[in-house]
Amino acid sequence: MKATPGRERPEKAKFQGGASNLKNGERRAPKQGAAGREASKREVRQVPERGKPQGREQGTGKGPKQKLCPVSSKCGGCQWIDQSYSKQLEAKSTKFRKLMEPYCRPEPIIAMDEPAHYRNKVHAVFGEDKRHNAISGTYEEKSHRIVPIDSCLIENRKADEIIVSIRGLLKSFKIRPYDEDTGRGLLRHVLIRVGHATGQIMVVLVLGYPVLPSKNNFVKALLKIHPEITTMVINVNDRDTSMILGEKEQVIYGKGYIEDELCGMTFRISPKSFYQVNPVQTEKLYAKAMEYARLTGKETVLDAYCGTGTIGMIASRQAGNVLGVELNRDAVRDAVSNAKRNGITNVRFYQKDAGAFLLEMAEAGAKLDVLFLDPPRTGSSEAFLNAAAKIKPKRIVYISCNPGTLAEDLKTLVKKGYKTEKCVAVDMFPYTDAIEAVVALSL
């Protein structure tokens, strides 16, 4: 699944309607009244480390079971937190199989070997309890009430630790969390990004205005606790918006970006860059996509909705010529930079609507052998699918974060003469109701 800056996807969508990989709170719910929020603000609540079930029955069959996560009913991020991993996989496989029945029989779902602490992008919203103590966590489902959280089963452990440390520094530096009712306060969010392979760590402080008191001393204090931090960035979001990040940024330590390795390639990750939150499963997802593409080294390939170019660059090692098309200008810039960083010369990226680009290719009589598409969770547009049918690539590899819209698009492609050969679900987000899928089609 790809997203680009400005194309963040909501977390709470259900399986049939297409869930995504974004943690609860990355898009905010509609605002409630100030009185309703004030009445529900909580005091700081310590949440036990969730990677190890605490107080839960371990197969004894005696006594009441305790929840693996004490705030799951409020957070809503892990819809299947109280199901065993085997049952989660079984449920996801069943739902995916029912959706794919008209087209092909799915291969066995690709599970995660260690389904915990996989999210390498961690976001926390900051606020105050009724005693004006700083709290951090996530928004309660369908509200703006903050659920205080110190550690989470699906989040990177080190990222969680850093967020707790930042919260602990606020009082000594006289930094107050932002209050969206009054517009007062400074710290709105903290975003942590961790390189899975490199271990590099980025800390993004999202402020309501661009002045951090005792900035240099704050950096030194945080680095003293966490010397492993690679870079720190101030992001200014002074608008009443559902987006976490604003437009203005200031690097206050390090280079302002980190790097990570995926599928044997190096990628630069800045605060707004898209990068898969579960790199372990992403490598399995992309490996399956390449298997389905059956590239021989001679094909002309199009990576539609290419984002920062990950799929196209991976395909370039087995294809003759690769084109990538993406509407978001920042993403295209990142894609070009990543291709240069990895010494890839047989890829060209274009900033354009994918459907319009494909139609232009068809009208120009261009040849296309393999089409990769990884559209937003709403699926592909009718114009794009019509253009694809017109240029008639021999093979289409459809990567989807929404099995529901995937099924609708498959119906259209089958009517236009394509045959669904293979399909498989990949469990990218254990403990949630979200999956990714790959489908191979041919003429």
ABEGO torsion letter per residue (X at the ends): XBBBBGABBBAABBAAAGBBABBBGABBBBBBBAAAAAAABBBBBBBBBAABBBGBBBGAGBEBBBBABAAAAAAGABAAAABBAAAAAAAAAAAAAAAAAAABBBBBBBBBABBBGABABBBBBBBBBAAGBBBBEBBBBGBABBBBBABBAABBAAAAAAAAAAAAAAAAAGBBBBBAAAGBEABABBBBBBBAAAGBBBBBBBBABABBBGAAAAAAAAAAABAABABBBBBBBABBBABABBABBBBABEAGBBBBBBGGBBBBBBAABBBBABAAAAAAAAAAAAAAAGBAGABBBBBBGAEAGAAAAAAAAABABBBBBBABAAAAAAAAAAAAAAGBAABBBBBBBAAAAAAAAAAAGBBBABBBBBBBAAEBBAAAAAAAAAAGBABBBBBBABAAAAAAAAAAAAAAGBBBABBBBBBABBGBABBBBBBBBBX
